[in-house]
Amino acid sequence: MAVVLVADWEAILTNFLDLEVAAETFPAIITTAAKNTVLYTVIAFAGGLILGLILALMKLSPVAPYRWVSTIYIETFRGLPALLVIFGFAFAAPIAFSWSPPGGSVGAGLLALIIVSAAYIAETIRAGIQAVPKGQVEAARSLGMRPSWTMVSIVLPQAFRIVTPPLTNELVIVIKDTSLLFIAGMLLGERELTTFARDLVSQTANSTPLVLAALLYLVITLPLTRLVARLERHNQRSR
């Protein structure tokens, strides 16, 4: 309460809550920045989910080289900051290998986010698969089901139900990690929320756009975090 009373509210309103500056951000902050944030999130998470599933199955494979490759990949990209991976794909890899990333610099950044998120998603899915009771696998095999069909029809559906809350948490992380794409460089129509707001701060010498971007991130992420809590309560009741 004392902090609220002693704060310089005139300065706060002028620098962070300027209505004229806020008006200048609309509608582009929604039609361009928020839309791109959601689009980049969907692409990065979907790609990470597909690659993560493959890596999880490789890590649980009886074939040793598959396990080694998967383990090295997961440990490497879980240990590297996403920002450095984006930098590597956007700048270092094109120079080192004369490579033009699909989709330009944004495409390179999204590829980096897919690769990083896949490492975390792989471990989540692996844990979910191993949490499925082994008795169900043994019962399926006793009925003559092939191991591959047992995995697809029995194990994976249950595993995904188990890991839905942590996967939703990973989705929230990907949403926030799209803010790191600024390092790759973007055209005006490609900017996500953070880059859009940062550019407006430079133009207006006012931080109101950053406050609006933060509010929009909350609008996107808070429903997902509430969904995670609800799913966790549902799983606990089911157990």
Secondary structure as a PSIPRED ss2 file (coil, helix, strand):
# PSIPRED VFORMAT (PSIPRED V4.0)

   1 M C   1.000  0.000  0.000
   2 A H   0.000  1.000  0.000
   3 V H   0.000  1.000  0.000
   4 V H   0.000  1.000  0.000
   5 L H   0.000  1.000  0.000
   6 V H   0.000  1.000  0.000
   7 A C   1.000  0.000  0.000
   8 D C   1.000  0.000  0.000
   9 W H   0.000  1.000  0.000
  10 E H   0.000  1.000  0.000
  11 A H   0.000  1.000  0.000
  12 I H   0.000  1.000  0.000
  13 L H   0.000  1.000  0.000
  14 T H   0.000  1.000  0.000
  15 N H   0.000  1.000  0.000
  16 F H   0.000  1.000  0.000
  17 L C   1.000  0.000  0.000
  18 D C   1.000  0.000  0.000
  19 L H   0.000  1.000  0.000
  20 E H   0.000  1.000  0.000
  21 V H   0.000  1.000  0.000
  22 A H   0.000  1.000  0.000
  23 A H   0.000  1.000  0.000
  24 E H   0.000  1.000  0.000
  25 T H   0.000  1.000  0.000
  26 F C   1.000  0.000  0.000
  27 P C   1.000  0.000  0.000
  28 A H   0.000  1.000  0.000
  29 I H   0.000  1.000  0.000
  30 I H   0.000  1.000  0.000
  31 T H   0.000  1.000  0.000
  32 T H   0.000  1.000  0.000
  33 A H   0.000  1.000  0.000
  34 A H   0.000  1.000  0.000
  35 K H   0.000  1.000  0.000
  36 N H   0.000  1.000  0.000
  37 T H   0.000  1.000  0.000
  38 V H   0.000  1.000  0.000
  39 L H   0.000  1.000  0.000
  40 Y H   0.000  1.000  0.000
  41 T H   0.000  1.000  0.000
  42 V H   0.000  1.000  0.000
  43 I H   0.000  1.000  0.000
  44 A H   0.000  1.000  0.000
  45 F H   0.000  1.000  0.000
  46 A H   0.000  1.000  0.000
  47 G H   0.000  1.000  0.000
  48 G H   0.000  1.000  0.000
  49 L H   0.000  1.000  0.000
  50 I H   0.000  1.000  0.000
  51 L H   0.000  1.000  0.000
  52 G H   0.000  1.000  0.000
  53 L H   0.000  1.000  0.000
  54 I H   0.000  1.000  0.000
  55 L H   0.000  1.000  0.000
  56 A H   0.000  1.000  0.000
  57 L H   0.000  1.000  0.000
  58 M H   0.000  1.000  0.000
  59 K H   0.000  1.000  0.000
  60 L C   1.000  0.000  0.000
  61 S C   1.000  0.000  0.000
  62 P C   1.000  0.000  0.000
  63 V C   1.000  0.000  0.000
  64 A H   0.000  1.000  0.000
  65 P H   0.000  1.000  0.000
  66 Y H   0.000  1.000  0.000
  67 R H   0.000  1.000  0.000
  68 W H   0.000  1.000  0.000
  69 V H   0.000  1.000  0.000
  70 S H   0.000  1.000  0.000
  71 T H   0.000  1.000  0.000
  72 I H   0.000  1.000  0.000
  73 Y H   0.000  1.000  0.000
  74 I H   0.000  1.000  0.000
  75 E H   0.000  1.000  0.000
  76 T H   0.000  1.000  0.000
  77 F H   0.000  1.000  0.000
  78 R H   0.000  1.000  0.000
  79 G H   0.000  1.000  0.000
  80 L C   1.000  0.000  0.000
  81 P C   1.000  0.000  0.000
  82 A H   0.000  1.000  0.000
  83 L H   0.000  1.000  0.000
  84 L H   0.000  1.000  0.000
  85 V H   0.000  1.000  0.000
  86 I H   0.000  1.000  0.000
  87 F H   0.000  1.000  0.000
  88 G H   0.000  1.000  0.000
  89 F H   0.000  1.000  0.000
  90 A H   0.000  1.000  0.000
  91 F H   0.000  1.000  0.000
  92 A H   0.000  1.000  0.000
  93 A H   0.000  1.000  0.000
  94 P H   0.000  1.000  0.000
  95 I H   0.000  1.000  0.000
  96 A H   0.000  1.000  0.000
  97 F H   0.000  1.000  0.000
  98 S C   1.000  0.000  0.000
  99 W C   1.000  0.000  0.000
 100 S C   1.000  0.000  0.000
 101 P C   1.000  0.000  0.000
 102 P C   1.000  0.000  0.000
 103 G C   1.000  0.000  0.000
 104 G H   0.000  1.000  0.000
 105 S H   0.000  1.000  0.000
 106 V H   0.000  1.000  0.000
 107 G H   0.000  1.000  0.000
 108 A H   0.000  1.000  0.000
 109 G H   0.000  1.000  0.000
 110 L H   0.000  1.000  0.000
 111 L H   0.000  1.000  0.000
 112 A H   0.000  1.000  0.000
 113 L H   0.000  1.000  0.000
 114 I H   0.000  1.000  0.000
 115 I H   0.000  1.000  0.000
 116 V H   0.000  1.000  0.000
 117 S H   0.000  1.000  0.000
 118 A H   0.000  1.000  0.000
 119 A H   0.000  1.000  0.000
 120 Y H   0.000  1.000  0.000
 121 I H   0.000  1.000  0.000
 122 A H   0.000  1.000  0.000
 123 E H   0.000  1.000  0.000
 124 T H   0.000  1.000  0.000
 125 I H   0.000  1.000  0.000
 126 R H   0.000  1.000  0.000
 127 A H   0.000  1.000  0.000
 128 G H   0.000  1.000  0.000
 129 I H   0.000  1.000  0.000
 130 Q H   0.000  1.000  0.000
 131 A H   0.000  1.000  0.000
 132 V C   1.000  0.000  0.000
 133 P C   1.000  0.000  0.000
 134 K H   0.000  1.000  0.000
 135 G H   0.000  1.000  0.000
 136 Q H   0.000  1.000  0.000
 137 V H   0.000  1.000  0.000
 138 E H   0.000  1.000  0.000
 139 A H   0.000  1.000  0.000
 140 A H   0.000  1.000  0.000
 141 R H   0.000  1.000  0.000
 142 S H   0.000  1.000  0.000
 143 L C   1.000  0.000  0.000
 144 G C   1.000  0.000  0.000
 145 M C   1.000  0.000  0.000
 146 R C   1.000  0.000  0.000
 147 P H   0.000  1.000  0.000
 148 S H   0.000  1.000  0.000
 149 W H   0.000  1.000  0.000
 150 T H   0.000  1.000  0.000
 151 M H   0.000  1.000  0.000
 152 V H   0.000  1.000  0.000
 153 S H   0.000  1.000  0.000
 154 I H   0.000  1.000  0.000
 155 V H   0.000  1.000  0.000
 156 L H   0.000  1.000  0.000
 157 P H   0.000  1.000  0.000
 158 Q H   0.000  1.000  0.000
 159 A H   0.000  1.000  0.000
 160 F H   0.000  1.000  0.000
 161 R H   0.000  1.000  0.000
 162 I H   0.000  1.000  0.000
 163 V H   0.000  1.000  0.000
 164 T H   0.000  1.000  0.000
 165 P H   0.000  1.000  0.000
 166 P H   0.000  1.000  0.000
 167 L H   0.000  1.000  0.000
 168 T H   0.000  1.000  0.000
 169 N H   0.000  1.000  0.000
 170 E H   0.000  1.000  0.000
 171 L H   0.000  1.000  0.000
 172 V H   0.000  1.000  0.000
 173 I H   0.000  1.000  0.000
 174 V H   0.000  1.000  0.000
 175 I H   0.000  1.000  0.000
 176 K H   0.000  1.000  0.000
 177 D H   0.000  1.000  0.000
 178 T H   0.000  1.000  0.000
 179 S H   0.000  1.000  0.000
 180 L H   0.000  1.000  0.000
 181 L H   0.000  1.000  0.000
 182 F H   0.000  1.000  0.000
 183 I H   0.000  1.000  0.000
 184 A H   0.000  1.000  0.000
 185 G C   1.000  0.000  0.000
 186 M C   1.000  0.000  0.000
 187 L C   1.000  0.000  0.000
 188 L H   0.000  1.000  0.000
 189 G H   0.000  1.000  0.000
 190 E H   0.000  1.000  0.000
 191 R C   1.000  0.000  0.000
 192 E C   1.000  0.000  0.000
 193 L H   0.000  1.000  0.000
 194 T H   0.000  1.000  0.000
 195 T H   0.000  1.000  0.000
 196 F H   0.000  1.000  0.000
 197 A H   0.000  1.000  0.000
 198 R H   0.000  1.000  0.000
 199 D H   0.000  1.000  0.000
 200 L H   0.000  1.000  0.000
 201 V H   0.000  1.000  0.000
 202 S H   0.000  1.000  0.000
 203 Q H   0.000  1.000  0.000
 204 T H   0.000  1.000  0.000
 205 A C   1.000  0.000  0.000
 206 N C   1.000  0.000  0.000
 207 S C   1.000  0.000  0.000
 208 T H   0.000  1.000  0.000
 209 P H   0.000  1.000  0.000
 210 L H   0.000  1.000  0.000
 211 V H   0.000  1.000  0.000
 212 L H   0.000  1.000  0.000
 213 A H   0.000  1.000  0.000
 214 A H   0.000  1.000  0.000
 215 L H   0.000  1.000  0.000
 216 L H   0.000  1.000  0.000
 217 Y H   0.000  1.000  0.000
 218 L H   0.000  1.000  0.000
 219 V H   0.000  1.000  0.000
 220 I H   0.000  1.000  0.000
 221 T H   0.000  1.000  0.000
 222 L H   0.000  1.000  0.000
 223 P H   0.000  1.000  0.000
 224 L H   0.000  1.000  0.000
 225 T H   0.000  1.000  0.000
 226 R H   0.000  1.000  0.000
 227 L H   0.000  1.000  0.000
 228 V H   0.000  1.000  0.000
 229 A H   0.000  1.000  0.000
 230 R H   0.000  1.000  0.000
 231 L H   0.000  1.000  0.000
 232 E H   0.000  1.000  0.000
 233 R H   0.000  1.000  0.000
 234 H H   0.000  1.000  0.000
 235 N H   0.000  1.000  0.000
 236 Q H   0.000  1.000  0.000
 237 R H   0.000  1.000  0.000
 238 S H   0.000  1.000  0.000
 239 R C   1.000  0.000  0.000
